[in-house]
Amino acid sequence: MSGIPDDASLEDQLKWRRFADRVDRLFKPSGRKRAELAKALAAYAAAAREARRLAYELWSSETEWFEGCKRQAADEQAIDLEYDPEPDPDPKLALFWELLEEFAGCEDTLLESAETADTIIRLIAGGNAGSDGRGTVDGRP
């Protein structure tokens, strides 16, 4: 009959089940290291979100302020910025703003890594990271 495993197949399955059960009994995750990781990831996730927000705010405020300074200086000197060439900012300042803008634009990367950190924290806190010693070998509950 098809669909019914033979004795050798059943014995093989039983052997692997005993193996998986034994590994599960032997494996003891480090609660202390997991707690340390969760704490570090929480700080990282918060810092990544805050760094992105602050970078965007700084870039936005400085570039707007610089444009305002250019307009004020142009008015004082009777220069029409629409027709006269504009002076470039200092190259180091321009590079700094460029990098700030690039960093602030890393929303997908920064927020994705922060969300991944949040997920790992939830798995550790909820005991869903194999911390109960079950399912570590073959993935079965």
C-alpha positions as CSV (number, residue, x, y, z in Angstrom):
1,M,0.0,0.0,0.0
2,S,1.3,3.4,-0.8
3,G,1.2,6.1,1.8
4,I,2.0,3.8,4.7
5,P,5.7,4.1,5.7
6,D,7.6,0.8,6.1
7,D,9.4,-0.2,9.3
8,A,12.8,1.2,8.1
9,S,11.3,4.5,7.3
10,L,9.5,4.7,10.6
11,E,12.7,3.8,12.5
12,D,14.6,6.5,10.6
13,Q,12.0,9.1,11.5
14,L,12.0,8.0,15.1
15,K,15.8,8.2,15.1
16,W,15.8,11.8,13.9
17,R,13.0,12.8,16.3
18,R,15.0,11.4,19.2
19,F,18.0,13.4,17.9
20,A,16.0,16.6,17.7
21,D,14.5,16.1,21.2
22,R,18.0,15.4,22.7
23,V,19.4,18.6,21.1
24,D,16.4,20.5,22.4
25,R,17.1,19.2,26.0
26,L,20.8,20.0,25.8
27,F,20.5,23.5,24.2
28,K,20.0,26.3,26.8
29,P,20.0,29.8,25.3
30,S,21.8,32.5,27.3
31,G,19.1,34.6,28.9
32,R,21.7,37.2,30.0
33,K,23.2,37.6,26.6
34,R,19.8,37.8,25.0
35,A,18.8,40.5,27.5
36,E,22.0,42.4,26.8
37,L,21.3,42.2,23.1
38,A,17.7,43.3,23.5
39,K,18.9,46.3,25.5
40,A,21.5,47.3,23.0
41,L,19.1,46.9,20.1
42,A,16.5,49.0,21.8
43,A,19.1,51.8,22.2
44,Y,20.2,51.3,18.6
45,A,16.7,51.5,17.2
46,A,15.9,54.6,19.2
47,A,19.2,56.2,18.2
48,A,18.8,55.3,14.5
49,R,15.4,57.0,14.4
50,E,16.6,60.0,16.3
51,A,19.7,60.4,14.3
52,R,17.8,60.4,11.0
53,R,15.3,62.9,12.4
54,L,18.0,65.3,13.7
55,A,20.0,65.0,10.5
56,Y,17.0,66.0,8.4
57,E,16.1,68.9,10.8
58,L,19.7,70.2,10.8
59,W,20.0,69.9,7.0
60,S,16.7,71.6,6.5
61,S,17.3,74.5,8.9
62,E,20.9,75.2,7.8
63,T,20.1,75.2,4.1
64,E,17.1,77.4,4.6
65,W,19.1,79.7,6.8
66,F,21.9,79.8,4.3
67,E,19.4,80.7,1.5
68,G,18.0,83.5,3.7
69,C,21.5,84.8,4.4
70,K,22.2,84.9,0.6
71,R,19.0,86.8,0.0
72,Q,19.8,89.3,2.7
73,A,23.3,89.8,1.5
74,A,22.1,90.1,-2.1
75,D,19.5,92.8,-1.1
76,E,22.2,94.7,0.8
77,Q,24.5,94.6,-2.2
78,A,21.7,95.2,-4.7
79,I,22.5,91.9,-6.4
80,D,19.7,90.2,-8.3
81,L,20.3,86.5,-7.6
82,E,18.0,85.5,-10.4
83,Y,20.4,86.8,-13.0
84,D,23.8,87.1,-11.3
85,P,25.8,84.0,-10.5
86,E,25.5,82.8,-6.9
87,P,28.5,82.2,-4.8
88,D,28.8,78.5,-3.8
89,P,29.0,77.7,-0.1
90,D,32.4,76.7,1.3
91,P,33.2,73.2,-0.2
92,K,33.4,71.6,3.3
93,L,30.0,73.1,4.2
94,A,28.6,71.9,0.9
95,L,29.9,68.4,1.5
96,F,28.6,68.4,5.1
97,W,25.1,69.4,3.8
98,E,25.3,66.8,1.1
99,L,26.2,64.1,3.6
100,L,23.4,65.2,6.0
101,E,20.9,65.1,3.2
102,E,22.1,61.7,2.1
103,F,22.0,60.4,5.7
104,A,18.5,61.8,6.2
105,G,17.4,60.2,3.0
106,C,18.5,56.8,4.2
107,E,15.0,56.4,5.6
108,D,14.5,52.9,4.2
109,T,17.8,51.6,5.5
110,L,17.7,53.2,8.9
111,L,14.1,52.5,9.6
112,E,14.3,49.0,8.3
113,S,17.2,48.2,10.6
114,A,15.4,49.8,13.5
115,E,12.3,47.7,12.7
116,T,14.4,44.6,12.5
117,A,15.9,45.4,15.9
118,D,12.4,45.9,17.3
119,T,11.4,42.5,15.9
120,I,14.4,40.7,17.5
121,I,13.6,42.5,20.8
122,R,9.9,41.2,20.6
123,L,11.1,37.7,19.8
124,I,13.4,37.7,22.8
125,A,10.9,39.2,25.2
126,G,8.1,36.9,24.0
127,G,10.1,33.7,24.2
128,N,9.7,33.1,20.5
129,A,13.4,32.9,19.7
130,G,13.8,29.3,20.5
131,S,14.4,30.3,24.1
132,D,12.1,27.6,25.5
133,G,14.5,24.9,24.1
134,R,11.9,23.4,21.6
135,G,12.1,23.2,17.9
136,T,15.8,24.2,17.6
137,V,16.8,21.5,15.2
138,D,14.0,20.7,12.8
139,G,11.8,23.7,13.3
140,R,8.8,21.7,14.5
141,P,7.0,23.0,17.5
